[in-house]
Amino acid sequence: MQATQKGFILALATFIMWGVFPIFFKFIEGIAATEVLAHRIIWSALILLVILIITKRLNSVKRIAKIKKVTLTLAITGALIASNWGVFIYAINQNEILATSLGYFINPLFSILLGAIILKEELSPALKLSIFIVFIAIGVQIYAIGNLPLISIILPLSFALYGLLRKKLGVRTFEGLFIETIILTPFALLYLLYLAINNSSEFGINFNGIMLFLSGFVTILPLLTFNASTKYLKLSTIGFLQYISPTLSMIIAVFIYNETLDFYKIISFALIWISLAIATISNLRRKNGTK
């Protein structure tokens, strides 16, 4: 098998796994999002520890942890990724899979916007138009529901900020995520202890317990395949494939969980797709040396 084919299969597997995430979390929608989040943090940290031991990269973690500025930044990025995970789980519990799908379609454009604002990256007229259309799409949501579509904004904003800070930090994926989750683990353990003391914990030797344990695996597995795919594929190719995830989530929301794709949601999605098309064409033309 050629390297490109291998990379494509790995990337495809990654984005399909992320796309069907809602199905996994729907199985435990009766459990409070905060409890699911706490378990997701703890089991992810433990799985990452095993990976780092097997790959003999714990010394790298120790070196990173000694740099106070880096550790502080990882504490911030840890809070951002935890908020992203938590809002996603909450949205699944509230039958708002379509809102998460819209948020992850918006995500790349939010990343471009933050790059322009914080890193002073130059935006082409096409990218400016793309971002403007995104804000129109958000405006349609505000007009239709009467308030900010918080799920569709918090998800891409938290992830874009997370990606921006991690990019500036330059720490490898697994070492960084391990430190982030380890910093969060004491808080997660205290919360689970509180639930146990009050006899309100859902964790046990039962279906819920197994699913909570597996939440760590479903978090880390696509990261492993994604990390592997980047060794074989261009980032531009991965950029195209990433839209598989929110597309799958949208299909799952409508055809499996019967979420209503109202007229205003159709308009919002259509505007986002137009925006993404403009940004994609602009990116391709720039790479080909045309304006």
MARVEX-113086 format. One record per residue (C-alpha): residue number from 1; residue in one letter; x, y, z. Coordinates in steps of 0.1 Angstrom, whole numbers, plus 5000, padded with zeros to 4 digits. Layout:
<pts>
[pt NUM; A; [X; Y; Z]]
...
</pts>
This chain:
<pts>
[pt 1; M; [5000; 5000; 5000]]
[pt 2; Q; [5013; 5034; 4990]]
[pt 3; A; [5020; 5060; 5017]]
[pt 4; T; [4994; 5084; 5004]]
[pt 5; Q; [4967; 5056; 5003]]
[pt 6; K; [4976; 5047; 5039]]
[pt 7; G; [4974; 5083; 5050]]
[pt 8; F; [4940; 5087; 5032]]
[pt 9; I; [4926; 5056; 5050]]
[pt 10; L; [4939; 5068; 5084]]
[pt 11; A; [4924; 5103; 5078]]
[pt 12; L; [4891; 5089; 5066]]
[pt 13; A; [4889; 5067; 5096]]
[pt 14; T; [4897; 5096; 5119]]
[pt 15; F; [4869; 5119; 5105]]
[pt 16; I; [4844; 5091; 5104]]
[pt 17; M; [4851; 5084; 5141]]
[pt 18; W; [4847; 5120; 5150]]
[pt 19; G; [4815; 5122; 5128]]
[pt 20; V; [4798; 5093; 5146]]
[pt 21; F; [4808; 5106; 5181]]
[pt 22; P; [4771; 5116; 5188]]
[pt 23; I; [4760; 5080; 5186]]
[pt 24; F; [4784; 5070; 5213]]
[pt 25; F; [4774; 5098; 5237]]
[pt 26; K; [4737; 5092; 5229]]
[pt 27; F; [4741; 5059; 5247]]
[pt 28; I; [4748; 5077; 5279]]
[pt 29; E; [4727; 5108; 5274]]
[pt 30; G; [4709; 5101; 5307]]
[pt 31; I; [4741; 5108; 5326]]
[pt 32; A; [4749; 5144; 5335]]
[pt 33; A; [4774; 5160; 5310]]
[pt 34; T; [4797; 5170; 5339]]
[pt 35; E; [4800; 5135; 5351]]
[pt 36; V; [4807; 5122; 5315]]
[pt 37; L; [4833; 5150; 5311]]
[pt 38; A; [4850; 5141; 5343]]
[pt 39; H; [4854; 5104; 5333]]
[pt 40; R; [4865; 5115; 5298]]
[pt 41; I; [4893; 5135; 5313]]
[pt 42; I; [4905; 5108; 5337]]
[pt 43; W; [4904; 5079; 5313]]
[pt 44; S; [4920; 5099; 5286]]
[pt 45; A; [4949; 5108; 5309]]
[pt 46; L; [4954; 5072; 5319]]
[pt 47; I; [4954; 5060; 5282]]
[pt 48; L; [4978; 5087; 5272]]
[pt 49; L; [5001; 5077; 5301]]
[pt 50; V; [5002; 5042; 5288]]
[pt 51; I; [5009; 5054; 5252]]
[pt 52; L; [5037; 5077; 5265]]
[pt 53; I; [5053; 5048; 5285]]
[pt 54; I; [5051; 5025; 5255]]
[pt 55; T; [5066; 5050; 5231]]
[pt 56; K; [5092; 5060; 5258]]
[pt 57; R; [5082; 5097; 5257]]
[pt 58; L; [5077; 5103; 5294]]
[pt 59; N; [5111; 5121; 5297]]
[pt 60; S; [5098; 5145; 5270]]
[pt 61; V; [5068; 5152; 5293]]
[pt 62; K; [5090; 5158; 5323]]
[pt 63; R; [5111; 5184; 5303]]
[pt 64; I; [5080; 5202; 5292]]
[pt 65; A; [5065; 5202; 5327]]
[pt 66; K; [5096; 5220; 5341]]
[pt 67; I; [5089; 5251; 5319]]
[pt 68; K; [5065; 5271; 5340]]
[pt 69; K; [5053; 5293; 5311]]
[pt 70; V; [5045; 5262; 5290]]
[pt 71; T; [5027; 5245; 5318]]
[pt 72; L; [5006; 5275; 5325]]
[pt 73; T; [4997; 5278; 5288]]
[pt 74; L; [4988; 5241; 5288]]
[pt 75; A; [4965; 5247; 5319]]
[pt 76; I; [4947; 5273; 5298]]
[pt 77; T; [4945; 5251; 5267]]
[pt 78; G; [4933; 5222; 5290]]
[pt 79; A; [4905; 5244; 5302]]
[pt 80; L; [4896; 5253; 5266]]
[pt 81; I; [4895; 5217; 5254]]
[pt 82; A; [4875; 5206; 5285]]
[pt 83; S; [4849; 5233; 5278]]
[pt 84; N; [4848; 5221; 5242]]
[pt 85; W; [4842; 5185; 5253]]
[pt 86; G; [4817; 5195; 5279]]
[pt 87; V; [4796; 5217; 5256]]
[pt 88; F; [4796; 5189; 5230]]
[pt 89; I; [4784; 5163; 5255]]
[pt 90; Y; [4758; 5188; 5268]]
[pt 91; A; [4746; 5194; 5233]]
[pt 92; I; [4742; 5157; 5226]]
[pt 93; N; [4722; 5154; 5259]]
[pt 94; Q; [4699; 5182; 5247]]
[pt 95; N; [4693; 5168; 5213]]
[pt 96; E; [4713; 5196; 5196]]
[pt 97; I; [4735; 5175; 5173]]
[pt 98; L; [4727; 5199; 5144]]
[pt 99; A; [4741; 5227; 5165]]
[pt 100; T; [4774; 5209; 5170]]
[pt 101; S; [4775; 5201; 5133]]
[pt 102; L; [4771; 5238; 5124]]
[pt 103; G; [4798; 5247; 5149]]
[pt 104; Y; [4823; 5223; 5135]]
[pt 105; F; [4816; 5236; 5099]]
[pt 106; I; [4823; 5271; 5112]]
[pt 107; N; [4855; 5261; 5131]]
[pt 108; P; [4881; 5265; 5102]]
[pt 109; L; [4868; 5300; 5094]]
[pt 110; F; [4870; 5309; 5131]]
[pt 111; S; [4906; 5297; 5131]]
[pt 112; I; [4913; 5319; 5101]]
[pt 113; L; [4897; 5349; 5118]]
[pt 114; L; [4917; 5344; 5150]]
[pt 115; G; [4949; 5340; 5130]]
[pt 116; A; [4942; 5374; 5114]]
[pt 117; I; [4934; 5391; 5147]]
[pt 118; I; [4961; 5377; 5169]]
[pt 119; L; [4988; 5365; 5146]]
[pt 120; K; [4982; 5394; 5121]]
[pt 121; E; [4979; 5370; 5092]]
[pt 122; E; [4968; 5387; 5060]]
[pt 123; L; [4933; 5379; 5048]]
[pt 124; S; [4925; 5378; 5011]]
[pt 125; P; [4893; 5395; 4999]]
[pt 126; A; [4878; 5360; 4994]]
[pt 127; L; [4886; 5350; 5030]]
[pt 128; K; [4871; 5383; 5043]]
[pt 129; L; [4840; 5376; 5023]]
[pt 130; S; [4839; 5340; 5037]]
[pt 131; I; [4840; 5352; 5073]]
[pt 132; F; [4814; 5379; 5066]]
[pt 133; I; [4790; 5352; 5053]]
[pt 134; V; [4796; 5332; 5085]]
[pt 135; F; [4785; 5361; 5106]]
[pt 136; I; [4754; 5364; 5084]]
[pt 137; A; [4747; 5327; 5090]]
[pt 138; I; [4750; 5333; 5128]]
[pt 139; G; [4727; 5363; 5124]]
[pt 140; V; [4701; 5341; 5107]]
[pt 141; Q; [4703; 5318; 5138]]
[pt 142; I; [4699; 5347; 5162]]
[pt 143; Y; [4669; 5361; 5143]]
[pt 144; A; [4652; 5326; 5142]]
[pt 145; I; [4657; 5315; 5178]]
[pt 146; G; [4658; 5349; 5194]]
[pt 147; N; [4692; 5346; 5211]]
[pt 148; L; [4728; 5336; 5204]]
[pt 149; P; [4733; 5301; 5191]]
[pt 150; L; [4758; 5294; 5220]]
[pt 151; I; [4766; 5258; 5211]]
[pt 152; S; [4774; 5267; 5175]]
[pt 153; I; [4796; 5295; 5187]]
[pt 154; I; [4813; 5281; 5218]]
[pt 155; L; [4824; 5249; 5201]]
[pt 156; P; [4843; 5265; 5172]]
[pt 157; L; [4856; 5294; 5193]]
[pt 158; S; [4870; 5272; 5221]]
[pt 159; F; [4886; 5249; 5196]]
[pt 160; A; [4900; 5277; 5175]]
[pt 161; L; [4915; 5293; 5205]]
[pt 162; Y; [4929; 5259; 5216]]
[pt 163; G; [4945; 5253; 5182]]
[pt 164; L; [4960; 5288; 5182]]
[pt 165; L; [4976; 5285; 5216]]
[pt 166; R; [4989; 5250; 5209]]
[pt 167; K; [5003; 5262; 5176]]
[pt 168; K; [5022; 5290; 5193]]
[pt 169; L; [5034; 5266; 5220]]
[pt 170; G; [5048; 5240; 5196]]
[pt 171; V; [5043; 5211; 5220]]
[pt 172; R; [5037; 5177; 5204]]
[pt 173; T; [5001; 5164; 5204]]
[pt 174; F; [5002; 5136; 5230]]
[pt 175; E; [5026; 5151; 5254]]
[pt 176; G; [5006; 5183; 5254]]
[pt 177; L; [4972; 5166; 5258]]
[pt 178; F; [4986; 5144; 5286]]
[pt 179; I; [4997; 5174; 5306]]
[pt 180; E; [4964; 5192; 5300]]
[pt 181; T; [4944; 5162; 5312]]
[pt 182; I; [4967; 5156; 5341]]
[pt 183; I; [4962; 5192; 5353]]
[pt 184; L; [4924; 5187; 5350]]
[pt 185; T; [4924; 5152; 5366]]
[pt 186; P; [4924; 5163; 5403]]
[pt 187; F; [4894; 5185; 5397]]
[pt 188; A; [4876; 5156; 5379]]
[pt 189; L; [4884; 5132; 5407]]
[pt 190; L; [4872; 5156; 5434]]
[pt 191; Y; [4839; 5160; 5414]]
[pt 192; L; [4835; 5122; 5411]]
[pt 193; L; [4842; 5118; 5448]]
[pt 194; Y; [4815; 5143; 5456]]
[pt 195; L; [4790; 5124; 5434]]
[pt 196; A; [4800; 5091; 5451]]
[pt 197; I; [4796; 5106; 5486]]
[pt 198; N; [4761; 5118; 5476]]
[pt 199; N; [4752; 5085; 5460]]
[pt 200; S; [4746; 5102; 5427]]
[pt 201; S; [4774; 5086; 5407]]
[pt 202; E; [4764; 5066; 5376]]
[pt 203; F; [4797; 5048; 5374]]
[pt 204; G; [4797; 5011; 5384]]
[pt 205; I; [4801; 4976; 5370]]
[pt 206; N; [4773; 4981; 5346]]
[pt 207; F; [4766; 4994; 5311]]
[pt 208; N; [4771; 5030; 5321]]
[pt 209; G; [4803; 5022; 5338]]
[pt 210; I; [4817; 5005; 5307]]
[pt 211; M; [4806; 5034; 5285]]
[pt 212; L; [4822; 5060; 5308]]
[pt 213; F; [4854; 5040; 5308]]
[pt 214; L; [4853; 5038; 5269]]
[pt 215; S; [4849; 5076; 5267]]
[pt 216; G; [4887; 5078; 5271]]
[pt 217; F; [4893; 5054; 5243]]
[pt 218; V; [4869; 5071; 5218]]
[pt 219; T; [4887; 5104; 5227]]
[pt 220; I; [4923; 5091; 5221]]
[pt 221; L; [4918; 5066; 5192]]
[pt 222; P; [4909; 5092; 5165]]
[pt 223; L; [4939; 5113; 5177]]
[pt 224; L; [4962; 5084; 5171]]
[pt 225; T; [4949; 5078; 5136]]
[pt 226; F; [4949; 5116; 5128]]
[pt 227; N; [4984; 5120; 5141]]
[pt 228; A; [4995; 5090; 5119]]
[pt 229; S; [4977; 5104; 5088]]
[pt 230; T; [4996; 5137; 5090]]
[pt 231; K; [5028; 5119; 5083]]
[pt 232; Y; [5015; 5108; 5049]]
[pt 233; L; [4991; 5135; 5037]]
[pt 234; K; [4994; 5172; 5029]]
[pt 235; L; [4976; 5194; 5053]]
[pt 236; S; [4955; 5207; 5025]]
[pt 237; T; [4941; 5172; 5018]]
[pt 238; I; [4933; 5168; 5055]]
[pt 239; G; [4916; 5202; 5054]]
[pt 240; F; [4892; 5189; 5027]]
[pt 241; L; [4885; 5156; 5046]]
[pt 242; Q; [4877; 5173; 5079]]
[pt 243; Y; [4843; 5183; 5066]]
[pt 244; I; [4833; 5146; 5067]]
[pt 245; S; [4828; 5148; 5104]]
[pt 246; P; [4802; 5176; 5106]]
[pt 247; T; [4785; 5162; 5075]]
[pt 248; L; [4781; 5128; 5091]]
[pt 249; S; [4769; 5144; 5124]]
[pt 250; M; [4743; 5163; 5104]]
[pt 251; I; [4731; 5132; 5087]]
[pt 252; I; [4730; 5113; 5120]]
[pt 253; A; [4710; 5141; 5137]]
[pt 254; V; [4683; 5142; 5110]]
[pt 255; F; [4680; 5106; 5099]]
[pt 256; I; [4687; 5087; 5131]]
[pt 257; Y; [4677; 5111; 5159]]
[pt 258; N; [4650; 5129; 5140]]
[pt 259; E; [4662; 5164; 5147]]
[pt 260; T; [4643; 5190; 5127]]
[pt 261; L; [4662; 5207; 5099]]
[pt 262; D; [4641; 5239; 5100]]
[pt 263; F; [4642; 5264; 5071]]
[pt 264; Y; [4664; 5288; 5091]]
[pt 265; K; [4689; 5260; 5098]]
[pt 266; I; [4689; 5251; 5061]]
[pt 267; I; [4697; 5287; 5053]]
[pt 268; S; [4725; 5288; 5079]]
[pt 269; F; [4741; 5256; 5066]]
[pt 270; A; [4738; 5268; 5030]]
[pt 271; L; [4756; 5300; 5039]]
[pt 272; I; [4783; 5282; 5057]]
[pt 273; W; [4788; 5258; 5027]]
[pt 274; I; [4790; 5288; 5004]]
[pt 275; S; [4815; 5304; 5027]]
[pt 276; L; [4837; 5273; 5029]]
[pt 277; A; [4835; 5269; 4991]]
[pt 278; I; [4848; 5305; 4986]]
[pt 279; A; [4876; 5299; 5011]]
[pt 280; T; [4886; 5266; 4995]]
[pt 281; I; [4886; 5280; 4960]]
[pt 282; S; [4907; 5310; 4972]]
[pt 283; N; [4931; 5287; 4989]]
[pt 284; L; [4935; 5265; 4958]]
[pt 285; R; [4940; 5295; 4935]]
[pt 286; R; [4967; 5309; 4959]]
[pt 287; K; [4986; 5276; 4959]]
[pt 288; N; [4984; 5275; 4921]]
[pt 289; G; [4999; 5310; 4919]]
[pt 290; T; [4968; 5327; 4907]]
[pt 291; K; [4947; 5355; 4923]]
</pts>
